[in-house]
Amino acid sequence: MKTKLRIFSALSSMVILFVFVNCSKDSNTDEVQLTGAYFNKTFPTTTVTRFAPELFTAELHAPPIFSPNGEEVFYSLMESRGLKYRKIENGVWSSIANAPFNSSEWGDSPFLSSDGSKLLFMSAYNSTDEKIWICTKSNGVWSAPQMLGNEVNQNSSHWQSSMADNQNLYFASGGDIYYSKYENGNYIAAQKLGLAINTASANDYEGSPFIARDESFLIFDRAINFTDANLFISIKQLDGSWSTAVPITELNTVGGNDLYANVSPDGRFIMFLSSRNGTLLPYWVDASILNHYKNS
């Protein structure tokens, strides 16, 4: 009998220890020191796979957006305020923290320019609506954020905005995608893109535009009749017009949301969010899946 009691006591202690250890970890954290660009993950093939499933377990509102060297990352959680931020310091990834420029303010939907020097994000700071803000990086330090002017912030925006290398801006507002040209150091009044991108139906939603660094293609998500979102691509034609957007079948699932795509600065992979397993989590795939769309 005493032997059974000792065994039961030992097992109970193990269960308590197991629960304590597992419950002491926050979602989307990692106790182990991490090294290497992109968390030292092997680059994906042309088959869509989860990105770092051991690191990203809670639902995301924006996927991991990496700097060009893969050593700095921004993302946002569905149930947490502020942009989340990590970077490699002394060869090791830092702990998860709010971005250094908005530690106590609401921020969401990050986008990094292809050279990593400009960060766009959404914030409702000092406003009842979400607006597009920008920070610039100089000598390794991020500036204080500034809200862009009324040329792009006349109405509320949501999800990802993106910037080409010439600083032309693409963003979503009211379920449609807009474009603002950067000219002589300023943005001009935004224009809604045409029917090749935005459908005529008020029941359809277009959002989260990603513009190629050379403006040669545009990826965005579309929810038809307010159903699940899928990712679409449109190619810029020689005359400057946009081709009729088509779904990116390699990325989309049936009965789930696929959205917020971002192509890495070197054009190597696509990172996006998908709820194909019930929760919006980050997935990635080799960007070569876009070649036949761009060449068609």
N, C-alpha and C positions, 0 to 999 in steps of 0.2 A: 504493500500500500504506500509506504513511504517513497519507494522508487517511483511509483506512478505520480505521486505528488511532486517529486523533484523534477520529473520530466515535464509535467504540466506547467510547473512554475517556470522552467527554462523556456518552454515554448511560448508562454504568455509574455515573458520578457522580450523574446525575439519579435513577437507581433507588435508589442508596444514600440520597440525600437524602430521597426520597419515603418509603422504609421508615422512616428515622430519625424524620421528622416525624410519621408516622402512629402509630408504635409509642410515641412519647413521650407520647401523650395517654392518660390513664386513661379507663376506661369511665365514662359518665355525667358527663363533664366538658366544659367548653366554654372554649376559649382566648379567644374573643371576648367583650368586655364586653357584658353583657346589661342592658337597661333595660326599664321598663314592667311594670305589674301582669300577673301570669300569664305572665311572660317575653314580654310583648307579643304574645301569640298571639291570633288572631282567634277569637271565640267560635264554638263548633260549631253546626251545624244539627241537624236531626232524623236525620241519617245519622251513625252511629258512625264516628269517625276517630281515628287515633293522635294522642296528645298529645305535642308537641315531640319528634318522633322523632330529631332531631339531638342532643338533650340526654340522652335516656333510651335507652341501648342495651343495658345489662346487665339481666339478669332482676331484677325487683322482687319484694319480699315484701309491700310496701304501696305503693299509688299515691301520687302527690303530694297532700298535704292542705294546702290554702292557707288563710291567714288571711282574714277577711272582706274586706279591701282588696286581696287578691291580692299582697301585698308580702312575705310570709313563707311558707315552705313546709317541711313535714316529709315524709320518706318513708323507706323502708328497702329495702336490697338483699337479694337472696337469699343472697349469698355474703360478706357483710360485717357485722361487728359494729357495733351502735350505730345510733341514729336519725340520718339525714342531715338537714342543715339549711342553708337559705340564706335571706337576707333582703336587701331593698334598703337600701343604705347610701350616702348622698350621691348618690342617683339611679341607682345601679348595683347589680346583684345581686352579693352576696358570693360568694366561692369556696365550693365544697362543703366542709362540715366536719361533724364529729359535733355533735349538739345540745349547747348550752353546759352543760347540767346532767348529762350522762352521757358525758363525753368518753372514758372508758375502760371503761365498763360496757355490758353487752349491753342493748339496747332495741329495741323493734319495735312495729309496728302502731299508728301514731299516730292520734288523733282530736282535733280542735279543736272546742270549743263554738262555738255560732253567733256569739257576741260576741268570740271569739278570746282569751278570758281564762283558759280552762282547757284543759289538754292531758292527755288520757288516753293511756297506752301500756302495753305489756306488757314485763315484765322478769323474768328469773330471778335477779336480784341477791339474794344472801343466802338463796337458796331453791333447792330441787331442781326446782321447778315454776315455770311462768310465772304471774305475778300481775299484777293491774291496779294501776298507779301513776298519780298525778296531780301535775301542777305547775300553779301559778297565776301569772298575769302581772300585775305591778303597776308602774306608771310605766315600762313598756317593758322590764322585767327579769323573767326567769323565776325562780321560786322553786326551792329544792331539791326534788326529787321525794319524795313520801310514798306509801307503800303503803296502799291502802284496807283497811278492816277485814275481819274474817272473815265479815261479813254477805254480802260479795260474793266474797271470796277464799278461801272454805273449800276449794275445789278448784282445780285448775289451769285456766287460761283460755288461749285462743289466738285469733289474728287480732284483728280489730277489736272494740272495745267502743265504745258510743256513749251520748251523754247528751242528753236533751231540755232545753229551756229551763228547766223546773222542776227540773232535775238528776236526774230519774229515770234510772236506768242500765239499759242492755241489753247483755248480753254472752253469749258462748258458752263452754260447758264440757262436755267429754265428748260432743261431737257434738250437743248440744241448746242452745237459746237460753233464757236466764234474764232475769228482770226484778227490779230492786230499787228500791223506792220511797224517795225522799228525803223525810224527815219530821222536822221540828223540828231541822234541822241534822245529821241522821244518816241513814245507810242502814239500812233494816230487812232482815231475812233474805230473801235472794233466793228467788224462786219460779220454777219451770220453766213456761214458757208452754205452753198446751194443744195439742191435736192439730191445731188450725187452722194452727199454726206448725211444731211438732215432730211428725214422723211417728212411728208406733208401732214401726217396724222398727229393730232394732239395727244394721242394715246401711246405714241412711241417716244422713247427716251434715248438720246445719244449723250454719252459722257466720257470722261477720262481720256481725252485725246493724247496720244503720243506722236509727236512729229519727228521724223528722221532728221538727223543733224544737218543734212543737205536739203531738207524739205522734199525729198523724192517720194516719200510715202507717208501716210497717216494711218495709225491704228487707233481704234476707239471701240467702246462697247455700246451695244444697242439692245434695248429691251422693247420688244414689239408688243403692243397692247398691255404694257406693264407686266409682262411675263418675265421669265428668267433672262438675264443678260448674256449676250454672246459677243465675242470679239470679231470685229470687221476690219478690213484693210481697203484703202483707196490709194491709187497710184497717180502721181502728178504727171500730166501729159506735157508734150513739147510746147503746146500753146498756153501752158499755165493753168489749164482747167484740171479738174479732178475726175478720175474715172468713177463709175458707179461702184460704190462700196460692195464688197462681197464678204461672206463669212470666212474666217480662217478655220477651216474644218479640223485641222490638226490640233487646235487648242480648245475647241468647244465641246461641251458635253450636253446630253439631253437631261433635263430635269435638275439642272444646277446653274449657278451663276459663274460666268467666266468674264473677268473684267480687269481693268487697271493694268494694262500691259506696259512694259518698259523695256526697251532694247538697250543692252549694255553699250557704253561709249565706244568700245572696240568692235561692236557689231557681232559679238560672238554668241550671245545668248539672249533669250527673252525671259523676263521675270513677270509673273502675273498672279492674280488671286483667283482661286477657284473654290467653289463649295461642292465639288464632285463627291466628296466624302462627308458632306453634311455641314461643314464649317468652313468659312472663308480662310484659307491658308495659302502660303506661297508655293508656287510651282515654277519650274523652269524647264527650258528646252533649247536645243541648238537653233540659232537664228536662221540657219540655212533652210528651214522649212518655209521661209518667206520667198525664196528665190523664184519659184515658179509663178508666184503672184506678181513679182516685180518684172519678170520677163515675159509675161503673157500680153 
